[in-house]
Amino acid sequence: MPQLDTSSWFITILSMILTLYIIMQLKISKHVYYKNPEHINTKKMEHPTPWQTKWTKIYSPLLLPQQ
């Protein structure tokens, strides 16, 4: 049974790692980094509703006095 020739494995693995590193560097360098978004001052919109001006009470049926 012939022996597996592993003499070229080191250069193959090394070149593969180098190639992957270069490819990743190229992909990262082409990535577009956007500037920080500027803060937009948004004001809360006020909608007139009838329940804003008065208190409402919600009674739970269990809290009502027993009859």
N, C-alpha and C positions, 0 to 999 in steps of 0.2 A: 504494500500500500504506500503510495507516494506521500511524502511530507508536504505540508502546506507551507508555501513560501511566504513568510511574514516580513521579509526584509523591506518591502515597499510600504508597509502599513504606516510607519511613522510619518513619512513624507505625505502620504495620502491624507491621513487624519489632520496633520498640521496644515496642509493646503486647504482642506475643507473648513477648518476653524477660521483661517485667515479670510477665506472667501465669504463665509457667513458674517464675519465681523465687518468686512467692507460693504457688503450688501445692506446690513443694518445701519451702518453709518450713512450710506447714501439715502436710505429711506427716511432716516431721522432728519437729515439736512434738507430734504425737500418738503418736510412738514411745515405748514404755515401756522405760525403762532400769532394769534390775534392779540391786539392790544387789550389792555384792561378796559372793560366797558365803563363808560362814565356813569356816574350816579345820576339818575333822573329823579327829580323831586316830584313825586306823585302825591296829589292831595286826595284825601278821602272824599268821595262824592256823598253829599247829603241828600237823602231822599225823604221828602216829607211823608210820614206815615202817621196815621191816627194814634198808634200805640206808643209813639215816642214821647208824647207830651204828658201821658198819664200812666200811673202804675196799674198793672193788671195783677190780679191774684188768681192763682190756680190752686184749687182745693183738691186734695186727694180724697177719694171717697172713704178711705180708711180713717182719715183724720176728722171727718165730720162727726158731730155728736150723735150718739145713738138715739134712736127714736123709740 
